[in-house]
Amino acid sequence: MGDTEDGAEVEIWNYVFGHSKIAVVKCAIELGVADVIENHGSPMPLPELAAALRCEPSRLHRIMRFLVHFHVFKQQPIGQHSVGFALTPFSRRLIKHGEKSMVPLILLNSSPILL
């Protein structure tokens, strides 16, 4: 397989699993992750974020790890031995009543009817 063939295969995988990104972003919106971090005012460690969202920490950790990987949120050091989740320009658009919120558009385009 040449580079062109490899690129085609990667592109197909992107199409097949392209819905994963929007599904996880939609989950973050429905949980209110960006809103909670914004209201907290500083990076939030996972246990605090999970408690505020009333979410099981190991499941939230998987969601946040995915979102950090795709630069939706970022991790920042808190003290010497801990990290917290912080907003990025992308996640600021996920604040439900934020100035530049894109939540309605994302929820519309990720609705079962449109998918």
Chimera marker file (.cmm) of the C-alpha trace (Angstrom):
<marker_set name="trace">
<marker id="1" x="0.000" y="0.000" z="0.000" r="1" g="1" b="0" radius="0.5"/>
<marker id="2" x="1.342" y="3.387" z="-0.961" r="1" g="1" b="0" radius="0.5"/>
<marker id="3" x="0.811" y="6.681" z="0.821" r="1" g="1" b="0" radius="0.5"/>
<marker id="4" x="-2.303" y="7.355" z="-1.215" r="1" g="1" b="0" radius="0.5"/>
<marker id="5" x="-3.829" y="4.014" z="-0.221" r="1" g="1" b="0" radius="0.5"/>
<marker id="6" x="-2.973" y="4.573" z="3.444" r="1" g="1" b="0" radius="0.5"/>
<marker id="7" x="-4.476" y="8.047" z="3.317" r="1" g="1" b="0" radius="0.5"/>
<marker id="8" x="-7.663" y="6.670" z="1.801" r="1" g="1" b="0" radius="0.5"/>
<marker id="9" x="-7.993" y="4.108" z="4.565" r="1" g="1" b="0" radius="0.5"/>
<marker id="10" x="-7.500" y="6.743" z="7.254" r="1" g="1" b="0" radius="0.5"/>
<marker id="11" x="-10.119" y="8.930" z="5.583" r="1" g="1" b="0" radius="0.5"/>
<marker id="12" x="-12.616" y="6.054" z="5.586" r="1" g="1" b="0" radius="0.5"/>
<marker id="13" x="-11.988" y="5.443" z="9.290" r="1" g="1" b="0" radius="0.5"/>
<marker id="14" x="-12.629" y="9.154" z="9.877" r="1" g="1" b="0" radius="0.5"/>
<marker id="15" x="-15.981" y="8.864" z="8.095" r="1" g="1" b="0" radius="0.5"/>
<marker id="16" x="-16.949" y="5.698" z="9.946" r="1" g="1" b="0" radius="0.5"/>
<marker id="17" x="-16.161" y="7.111" z="13.383" r="1" g="1" b="0" radius="0.5"/>
<marker id="18" x="-16.780" y="10.798" z="12.640" r="1" g="1" b="0" radius="0.5"/>
<marker id="19" x="-19.919" y="10.758" z="14.737" r="1" g="1" b="0" radius="0.5"/>
<marker id="20" x="-17.888" y="10.007" z="17.892" r="1" g="1" b="0" radius="0.5"/>
<marker id="21" x="-16.582" y="13.554" z="18.246" r="1" g="1" b="0" radius="0.5"/>
<marker id="22" x="-19.988" y="15.218" z="17.993" r="1" g="1" b="0" radius="0.5"/>
<marker id="23" x="-21.504" y="12.625" z="20.337" r="1" g="1" b="0" radius="0.5"/>
<marker id="24" x="-18.927" y="13.323" z="23.050" r="1" g="1" b="0" radius="0.5"/>
<marker id="25" x="-19.231" y="17.098" z="22.597" r="1" g="1" b="0" radius="0.5"/>
<marker id="26" x="-23.021" y="16.748" z="22.877" r="1" g="1" b="0" radius="0.5"/>
<marker id="27" x="-22.545" y="14.722" z="26.071" r="1" g="1" b="0" radius="0.5"/>
<marker id="28" x="-20.328" y="17.487" z="27.507" r="1" g="1" b="0" radius="0.5"/>
<marker id="29" x="-22.993" y="20.070" z="26.661" r="1" g="1" b="0" radius="0.5"/>
<marker id="30" x="-25.770" y="18.014" z="28.242" r="1" g="1" b="0" radius="0.5"/>
<marker id="31" x="-23.695" y="17.471" z="31.386" r="1" g="1" b="0" radius="0.5"/>
<marker id="32" x="-22.848" y="21.185" z="31.521" r="1" g="1" b="0" radius="0.5"/>
<marker id="33" x="-19.076" y="20.646" z="31.781" r="1" g="1" b="0" radius="0.5"/>
<marker id="34" x="-18.096" y="24.021" z="30.297" r="1" g="1" b="0" radius="0.5"/>
<marker id="35" x="-20.670" y="25.843" z="32.438" r="1" g="1" b="0" radius="0.5"/>
<marker id="36" x="-19.388" y="24.268" z="35.660" r="1" g="1" b="0" radius="0.5"/>
<marker id="37" x="-15.732" y="25.020" z="34.847" r="1" g="1" b="0" radius="0.5"/>
<marker id="38" x="-16.633" y="28.592" z="33.867" r="1" g="1" b="0" radius="0.5"/>
<marker id="39" x="-18.563" y="29.120" z="37.124" r="1" g="1" b="0" radius="0.5"/>
<marker id="40" x="-15.696" y="27.634" z="39.125" r="1" g="1" b="0" radius="0.5"/>
<marker id="41" x="-13.365" y="30.279" z="37.689" r="1" g="1" b="0" radius="0.5"/>
<marker id="42" x="-10.231" y="28.133" z="37.612" r="1" g="1" b="0" radius="0.5"/>
<marker id="43" x="-9.134" y="24.679" z="36.464" r="1" g="1" b="0" radius="0.5"/>
<marker id="44" x="-11.114" y="21.938" z="38.210" r="1" g="1" b="0" radius="0.5"/>
<marker id="45" x="-9.659" y="18.626" z="39.311" r="1" g="1" b="0" radius="0.5"/>
<marker id="46" x="-11.615" y="15.576" z="38.197" r="1" g="1" b="0" radius="0.5"/>
<marker id="47" x="-13.077" y="14.721" z="41.639" r="1" g="1" b="0" radius="0.5"/>
<marker id="48" x="-14.518" y="18.241" z="42.050" r="1" g="1" b="0" radius="0.5"/>
<marker id="49" x="-15.826" y="18.295" z="38.498" r="1" g="1" b="0" radius="0.5"/>
<marker id="50" x="-17.439" y="14.868" z="38.915" r="1" g="1" b="0" radius="0.5"/>
<marker id="51" x="-19.066" y="15.938" z="42.195" r="1" g="1" b="0" radius="0.5"/>
<marker id="52" x="-20.394" y="19.171" z="40.674" r="1" g="1" b="0" radius="0.5"/>
<marker id="53" x="-21.829" y="17.273" z="37.695" r="1" g="1" b="0" radius="0.5"/>
<marker id="54" x="-23.087" y="14.371" z="39.839" r="1" g="1" b="0" radius="0.5"/>
<marker id="55" x="-21.233" y="12.070" z="37.481" r="1" g="1" b="0" radius="0.5"/>
<marker id="56" x="-19.277" y="8.882" z="38.130" r="1" g="1" b="0" radius="0.5"/>
<marker id="57" x="-15.565" y="9.914" z="38.095" r="1" g="1" b="0" radius="0.5"/>
<marker id="58" x="-14.165" y="7.065" z="35.983" r="1" g="1" b="0" radius="0.5"/>
<marker id="59" x="-16.745" y="7.639" z="33.247" r="1" g="1" b="0" radius="0.5"/>
<marker id="60" x="-16.207" y="11.392" z="33.332" r="1" g="1" b="0" radius="0.5"/>
<marker id="61" x="-12.457" y="10.800" z="33.154" r="1" g="1" b="0" radius="0.5"/>
<marker id="62" x="-12.882" y="8.919" z="29.850" r="1" g="1" b="0" radius="0.5"/>
<marker id="63" x="-15.044" y="11.701" z="28.436" r="1" g="1" b="0" radius="0.5"/>
<marker id="64" x="-12.617" y="14.406" z="29.513" r="1" g="1" b="0" radius="0.5"/>
<marker id="65" x="-9.592" y="12.490" z="28.238" r="1" g="1" b="0" radius="0.5"/>
<marker id="66" x="-11.259" y="12.290" z="24.806" r="1" g="1" b="0" radius="0.5"/>
<marker id="67" x="-12.137" y="16.000" z="24.874" r="1" g="1" b="0" radius="0.5"/>
<marker id="68" x="-8.619" y="17.007" z="25.964" r="1" g="1" b="0" radius="0.5"/>
<marker id="69" x="-7.141" y="14.897" z="23.168" r="1" g="1" b="0" radius="0.5"/>
<marker id="70" x="-9.185" y="16.862" z="20.635" r="1" g="1" b="0" radius="0.5"/>
<marker id="71" x="-8.369" y="20.220" z="22.331" r="1" g="1" b="0" radius="0.5"/>
<marker id="72" x="-11.941" y="20.885" z="23.424" r="1" g="1" b="0" radius="0.5"/>
<marker id="73" x="-10.708" y="21.284" z="27.018" r="1" g="1" b="0" radius="0.5"/>
<marker id="74" x="-7.173" y="21.431" z="28.363" r="1" g="1" b="0" radius="0.5"/>
<marker id="75" x="-5.431" y="20.197" z="31.468" r="1" g="1" b="0" radius="0.5"/>
<marker id="76" x="-3.473" y="22.583" z="33.654" r="1" g="1" b="0" radius="0.5"/>
<marker id="77" x="-1.376" y="21.913" z="36.738" r="1" g="1" b="0" radius="0.5"/>
<marker id="78" x="-2.992" y="22.706" z="40.079" r="1" g="1" b="0" radius="0.5"/>
<marker id="79" x="-0.381" y="22.746" z="42.758" r="1" g="1" b="0" radius="0.5"/>
<marker id="80" x="2.460" y="20.267" z="42.628" r="1" g="1" b="0" radius="0.5"/>
<marker id="81" x="0.684" y="16.934" z="42.280" r="1" g="1" b="0" radius="0.5"/>
<marker id="82" x="-2.650" y="17.611" z="40.660" r="1" g="1" b="0" radius="0.5"/>
<marker id="83" x="-4.116" y="18.730" z="37.349" r="1" g="1" b="0" radius="0.5"/>
<marker id="84" x="-7.404" y="20.366" z="36.549" r="1" g="1" b="0" radius="0.5"/>
<marker id="85" x="-9.554" y="20.811" z="33.493" r="1" g="1" b="0" radius="0.5"/>
<marker id="86" x="-9.777" y="24.286" z="31.991" r="1" g="1" b="0" radius="0.5"/>
<marker id="87" x="-11.613" y="25.966" z="29.142" r="1" g="1" b="0" radius="0.5"/>
<marker id="88" x="-10.229" y="26.565" z="25.658" r="1" g="1" b="0" radius="0.5"/>
<marker id="89" x="-11.610" y="28.856" z="22.947" r="1" g="1" b="0" radius="0.5"/>
<marker id="90" x="-13.534" y="25.800" z="21.661" r="1" g="1" b="0" radius="0.5"/>
<marker id="91" x="-15.098" y="24.914" z="25.025" r="1" g="1" b="0" radius="0.5"/>
<marker id="92" x="-16.063" y="28.547" z="25.660" r="1" g="1" b="0" radius="0.5"/>
<marker id="93" x="-18.486" y="28.068" z="22.753" r="1" g="1" b="0" radius="0.5"/>
<marker id="94" x="-20.071" y="25.217" z="24.758" r="1" g="1" b="0" radius="0.5"/>
<marker id="95" x="-21.203" y="27.467" z="27.617" r="1" g="1" b="0" radius="0.5"/>
<marker id="96" x="-24.977" y="27.325" z="27.311" r="1" g="1" b="0" radius="0.5"/>
<marker id="97" x="-25.630" y="31.028" z="27.807" r="1" g="1" b="0" radius="0.5"/>
<marker id="98" x="-22.200" y="32.280" z="26.815" r="1" g="1" b="0" radius="0.5"/>
<marker id="99" x="-21.659" y="35.321" z="24.646" r="1" g="1" b="0" radius="0.5"/>
<marker id="100" x="-20.532" y="33.251" z="21.642" r="1" g="1" b="0" radius="0.5"/>
<marker id="101" x="-22.366" y="30.029" z="22.474" r="1" g="1" b="0" radius="0.5"/>
<marker id="102" x="-22.789" y="27.552" z="19.659" r="1" g="1" b="0" radius="0.5"/>
<marker id="103" x="-24.766" y="25.106" z="21.801" r="1" g="1" b="0" radius="0.5"/>
<marker id="104" x="-28.060" y="25.403" z="19.865" r="1" g="1" b="0" radius="0.5"/>
<marker id="105" x="-26.329" y="24.697" z="16.555" r="1" g="1" b="0" radius="0.5"/>
<marker id="106" x="-24.435" y="21.699" z="17.947" r="1" g="1" b="0" radius="0.5"/>
<marker id="107" x="-27.537" y="20.230" z="19.586" r="1" g="1" b="0" radius="0.5"/>
<marker id="108" x="-29.541" y="20.717" z="16.392" r="1" g="1" b="0" radius="0.5"/>
<marker id="109" x="-26.928" y="19.083" z="14.202" r="1" g="1" b="0" radius="0.5"/>
<marker id="110" x="-26.424" y="16.195" z="16.623" r="1" g="1" b="0" radius="0.5"/>
<marker id="111" x="-30.134" y="15.470" z="17.009" r="1" g="1" b="0" radius="0.5"/>
<marker id="112" x="-31.286" y="11.969" z="16.030" r="1" g="1" b="0" radius="0.5"/>
<marker id="113" x="-33.419" y="13.430" z="13.235" r="1" g="1" b="0" radius="0.5"/>
<marker id="114" x="-30.452" y="15.040" z="11.481" r="1" g="1" b="0" radius="0.5"/>
<marker id="115" x="-28.039" y="12.206" z="12.194" r="1" g="1" b="0" radius="0.5"/>
<link id1="1" id2="2" r="1" g="1" b="0" radius="0.2"/>
<link id1="2" id2="3" r="1" g="1" b="0" radius="0.2"/>
<link id1="3" id2="4" r="1" g="1" b="0" radius="0.2"/>
<link id1="4" id2="5" r="1" g="1" b="0" radius="0.2"/>
<link id1="5" id2="6" r="1" g="1" b="0" radius="0.2"/>
<link id1="6" id2="7" r="1" g="1" b="0" radius="0.2"/>
<link id1="7" id2="8" r="1" g="1" b="0" radius="0.2"/>
<link id1="8" id2="9" r="1" g="1" b="0" radius="0.2"/>
<link id1="9" id2="10" r="1" g="1" b="0" radius="0.2"/>
<link id1="10" id2="11" r="1" g="1" b="0" radius="0.2"/>
<link id1="11" id2="12" r="1" g="1" b="0" radius="0.2"/>
<link id1="12" id2="13" r="1" g="1" b="0" radius="0.2"/>
<link id1="13" id2="14" r="1" g="1" b="0" radius="0.2"/>
<link id1="14" id2="15" r="1" g="1" b="0" radius="0.2"/>
<link id1="15" id2="16" r="1" g="1" b="0" radius="0.2"/>
<link id1="16" id2="17" r="1" g="1" b="0" radius="0.2"/>
<link id1="17" id2="18" r="1" g="1" b="0" radius="0.2"/>
<link id1="18" id2="19" r="1" g="1" b="0" radius="0.2"/>
<link id1="19" id2="20" r="1" g="1" b="0" radius="0.2"/>
<link id1="20" id2="21" r="1" g="1" b="0" radius="0.2"/>
<link id1="21" id2="22" r="1" g="1" b="0" radius="0.2"/>
<link id1="22" id2="23" r="1" g="1" b="0" radius="0.2"/>
<link id1="23" id2="24" r="1" g="1" b="0" radius="0.2"/>
<link id1="24" id2="25" r="1" g="1" b="0" radius="0.2"/>
<link id1="25" id2="26" r="1" g="1" b="0" radius="0.2"/>
<link id1="26" id2="27" r="1" g="1" b="0" radius="0.2"/>
<link id1="27" id2="28" r="1" g="1" b="0" radius="0.2"/>
<link id1="28" id2="29" r="1" g="1" b="0" radius="0.2"/>
<link id1="29" id2="30" r="1" g="1" b="0" radius="0.2"/>
<link id1="30" id2="31" r="1" g="1" b="0" radius="0.2"/>
<link id1="31" id2="32" r="1" g="1" b="0" radius="0.2"/>
<link id1="32" id2="33" r="1" g="1" b="0" radius="0.2"/>
<link id1="33" id2="34" r="1" g="1" b="0" radius="0.2"/>
<link id1="34" id2="35" r="1" g="1" b="0" radius="0.2"/>
<link id1="35" id2="36" r="1" g="1" b="0" radius="0.2"/>
<link id1="36" id2="37" r="1" g="1" b="0" radius="0.2"/>
<link id1="37" id2="38" r="1" g="1" b="0" radius="0.2"/>
<link id1="38" id2="39" r="1" g="1" b="0" radius="0.2"/>
<link id1="39" id2="40" r="1" g="1" b="0" radius="0.2"/>
<link id1="40" id2="41" r="1" g="1" b="0" radius="0.2"/>
<link id1="41" id2="42" r="1" g="1" b="0" radius="0.2"/>
<link id1="42" id2="43" r="1" g="1" b="0" radius="0.2"/>
<link id1="43" id2="44" r="1" g="1" b="0" radius="0.2"/>
<link id1="44" id2="45" r="1" g="1" b="0" radius="0.2"/>
<link id1="45" id2="46" r="1" g="1" b="0" radius="0.2"/>
<link id1="46" id2="47" r="1" g="1" b="0" radius="0.2"/>
<link id1="47" id2="48" r="1" g="1" b="0" radius="0.2"/>
<link id1="48" id2="49" r="1" g="1" b="0" radius="0.2"/>
<link id1="49" id2="50" r="1" g="1" b="0" radius="0.2"/>
<link id1="50" id2="51" r="1" g="1" b="0" radius="0.2"/>
<link id1="51" id2="52" r="1" g="1" b="0" radius="0.2"/>
<link id1="52" id2="53" r="1" g="1" b="0" radius="0.2"/>
<link id1="53" id2="54" r="1" g="1" b="0" radius="0.2"/>
<link id1="54" id2="55" r="1" g="1" b="0" radius="0.2"/>
<link id1="55" id2="56" r="1" g="1" b="0" radius="0.2"/>
<link id1="56" id2="57" r="1" g="1" b="0" radius="0.2"/>
<link id1="57" id2="58" r="1" g="1" b="0" radius="0.2"/>
<link id1="58" id2="59" r="1" g="1" b="0" radius="0.2"/>
<link id1="59" id2="60" r="1" g="1" b="0" radius="0.2"/>
<link id1="60" id2="61" r="1" g="1" b="0" radius="0.2"/>
<link id1="61" id2="62" r="1" g="1" b="0" radius="0.2"/>
<link id1="62" id2="63" r="1" g="1" b="0" radius="0.2"/>
<link id1="63" id2="64" r="1" g="1" b="0" radius="0.2"/>
<link id1="64" id2="65" r="1" g="1" b="0" radius="0.2"/>
<link id1="65" id2="66" r="1" g="1" b="0" radius="0.2"/>
<link id1="66" id2="67" r="1" g="1" b="0" radius="0.2"/>
<link id1="67" id2="68" r="1" g="1" b="0" radius="0.2"/>
<link id1="68" id2="69" r="1" g="1" b="0" radius="0.2"/>
<link id1="69" id2="70" r="1" g="1" b="0" radius="0.2"/>
<link id1="70" id2="71" r="1" g="1" b="0" radius="0.2"/>
<link id1="71" id2="72" r="1" g="1" b="0" radius="0.2"/>
<link id1="72" id2="73" r="1" g="1" b="0" radius="0.2"/>
<link id1="73" id2="74" r="1" g="1" b="0" radius="0.2"/>
<link id1="74" id2="75" r="1" g="1" b="0" radius="0.2"/>
<link id1="75" id2="76" r="1" g="1" b="0" radius="0.2"/>
<link id1="76" id2="77" r="1" g="1" b="0" radius="0.2"/>
<link id1="77" id2="78" r="1" g="1" b="0" radius="0.2"/>
<link id1="78" id2="79" r="1" g="1" b="0" radius="0.2"/>
<link id1="79" id2="80" r="1" g="1" b="0" radius="0.2"/>
<link id1="80" id2="81" r="1" g="1" b="0" radius="0.2"/>
<link id1="81" id2="82" r="1" g="1" b="0" radius="0.2"/>
<link id1="82" id2="83" r="1" g="1" b="0" radius="0.2"/>
<link id1="83" id2="84" r="1" g="1" b="0" radius="0.2"/>
<link id1="84" id2="85" r="1" g="1" b="0" radius="0.2"/>
<link id1="85" id2="86" r="1" g="1" b="0" radius="0.2"/>
<link id1="86" id2="87" r="1" g="1" b="0" radius="0.2"/>
<link id1="87" id2="88" r="1" g="1" b="0" radius="0.2"/>
<link id1="88" id2="89" r="1" g="1" b="0" radius="0.2"/>
<link id1="89" id2="90" r="1" g="1" b="0" radius="0.2"/>
<link id1="90" id2="91" r="1" g="1" b="0" radius="0.2"/>
<link id1="91" id2="92" r="1" g="1" b="0" radius="0.2"/>
<link id1="92" id2="93" r="1" g="1" b="0" radius="0.2"/>
<link id1="93" id2="94" r="1" g="1" b="0" radius="0.2"/>
<link id1="94" id2="95" r="1" g="1" b="0" radius="0.2"/>
<link id1="95" id2="96" r="1" g="1" b="0" radius="0.2"/>
<link id1="96" id2="97" r="1" g="1" b="0" radius="0.2"/>
<link id1="97" id2="98" r="1" g="1" b="0" radius="0.2"/>
<link id1="98" id2="99" r="1" g="1" b="0" radius="0.2"/>
<link id1="99" id2="100" r="1" g="1" b="0" radius="0.2"/>
<link id1="100" id2="101" r="1" g="1" b="0" radius="0.2"/>
<link id1="101" id2="102" r="1" g="1" b="0" radius="0.2"/>
<link id1="102" id2="103" r="1" g="1" b="0" radius="0.2"/>
<link id1="103" id2="104" r="1" g="1" b="0" radius="0.2"/>
<link id1="104" id2="105" r="1" g="1" b="0" radius="0.2"/>
<link id1="105" id2="106" r="1" g="1" b="0" radius="0.2"/>
<link id1="106" id2="107" r="1" g="1" b="0" radius="0.2"/>
<link id1="107" id2="108" r="1" g="1" b="0" radius="0.2"/>
<link id1="108" id2="109" r="1" g="1" b="0" radius="0.2"/>
<link id1="109" id2="110" r="1" g="1" b="0" radius="0.2"/>
<link id1="110" id2="111" r="1" g="1" b="0" radius="0.2"/>
<link id1="111" id2="112" r="1" g="1" b="0" radius="0.2"/>
<link id1="112" id2="113" r="1" g="1" b="0" radius="0.2"/>
<link id1="113" id2="114" r="1" g="1" b="0" radius="0.2"/>
<link id1="114" id2="115" r="1" g="1" b="0" radius="0.2"/>
</marker_set>
